Amino acid sequence: MFNDAPMTFELKEGRTPDTRIFRLAGPLTLRNMFEFQAALRIEPQPRTTVLDLTEVPYMDSAGMGLIVNFYVHCKGKGVNVVVAGVCDRVMELFRLTKVDTVIPFQATYNEEEFDG
């Protein structure tokens, strides 16, 4: 079951020093989001943060809240947030909550194509 599976993430710098990329793998749920939440708070914030959800098969409302809160926090500081690689199941949650009309999305994330 998705709720019991672990979630891991990798933090790396983008092509430019002002871009930070988080690559998540596994479900983003209340049970496993706190380490990721702490990593999102690393200061100073870059000009652009990419949340690569390519390997996230499931997200609950807590995971959604984490992403929305992070986006709002960053927007207030002038930091761009892009969510990339969202599977159909997770994208449906973004659509149902109308978050897809607020947060910028990319179908996939390819470091060479992203201009930060």
C-alpha positions in Angstrom: 0.0 0.0 0.0 1.2 3.5 -0.8 0.9 4.8 2.7 3.4 2.4 4.0 6.0 2.9 1.3 9.0 5.1 2.1 9.6 8.4 0.4 13.1 9.6 -0.4 14.4 12.7 -2.0 17.6 14.0 -3.5 18.6 17.6 -3.4 20.9 18.9 -6.0 22.0 22.2 -7.5 20.8 23.0 -11.1 22.8 24.2 -14.0 23.0 27.6 -12.4 23.8 28.3 -8.7 20.4 30.0 -8.4 18.5 26.7 -9.1 17.8 24.0 -6.6 16.2 20.6 -7.6 14.4 18.2 -5.3 13.9 14.8 -6.9 11.4 12.8 -4.9 10.7 9.0 -5.1 7.8 7.3 -3.4 4.5 8.6 -2.0 4.4 12.1 -0.5 2.2 11.6 2.6 1.8 12.8 6.1 3.7 9.8 7.3 6.9 10.5 5.4 7.0 14.2 4.6 8.7 15.8 7.5 12.4 15.2 6.5 11.5 16.7 3.1 9.7 19.6 4.7 12.8 20.4 6.7 15.0 20.3 3.6 12.7 22.8 1.8 13.4 25.3 4.6 17.2 25.4 3.8 18.3 29.0 3.5 19.2 31.0 1.6 16.5 30.1 -0.9 17.6 30.0 -4.6 16.0 32.0 -7.3 14.2 28.9 -8.6 13.3 25.6 -7.0 12.1 22.6 -9.0 10.1 19.8 -7.4 10.6 16.8 -9.6 7.7 14.4 -8.8 8.5 12.0 -11.6 8.8 9.1 -9.2 5.9 10.0 -6.9 3.0 7.6 -7.5 0.7 9.0 -4.8 0.2 12.1 -2.7 -2.3 12.7 0.1 -3.8 16.0 1.3 -0.8 16.6 3.7 1.6 16.3 0.8 -0.5 18.6 -1.3 -0.6 21.1 1.6 3.2 20.9 1.9 3.7 21.8 -1.7 1.1 24.6 -1.7 2.5 26.1 1.5 6.0 26.0 0.1 4.8 27.7 -3.1 3.1 30.5 -1.2 6.1 30.9 1.1 8.5 31.1 -1.9 6.2 33.4 -3.9 6.3 35.9 -1.0 10.1 35.9 -1.2 10.3 36.2 -5.0 11.4 32.6 -5.4 10.1 30.7 -8.5 8.7 27.2 -7.9 8.1 24.7 -10.7 6.6 21.3 -10.2 7.6 18.7 -12.9 7.0 15.1 -13.9 3.6 14.7 -12.2 1.9 11.4 -12.8 -1.8 11.2 -13.8 -2.9 10.2 -10.4 -1.2 13.0 -8.6 -2.1 15.5 -11.3 -5.8 14.6 -10.8 -5.4 15.8 -7.2 -3.9 19.1 -8.4 -6.8 19.5 -10.8 -9.5 18.6 -8.3 -8.1 21.2 -5.8 -7.5 23.7 -8.7 -3.9 24.0 -7.6 -2.9 23.3 -11.2 -4.2 26.8 -12.0 -1.8 28.4 -9.5 1.5 26.5 -9.5 3.5 26.3 -12.7 3.9 22.8 -14.0 6.2 21.1 -16.5 5.3 17.7 -18.0 8.8 16.5 -17.5 12.0 17.8 -16.0 15.1 17.7 -18.1 18.0 19.7 -16.6 19.5 20.5 -20.0 16.2 22.1 -21.2 15.3 24.0 -18.0 16.4 27.6 -18.1 15.9 28.2 -14.4 
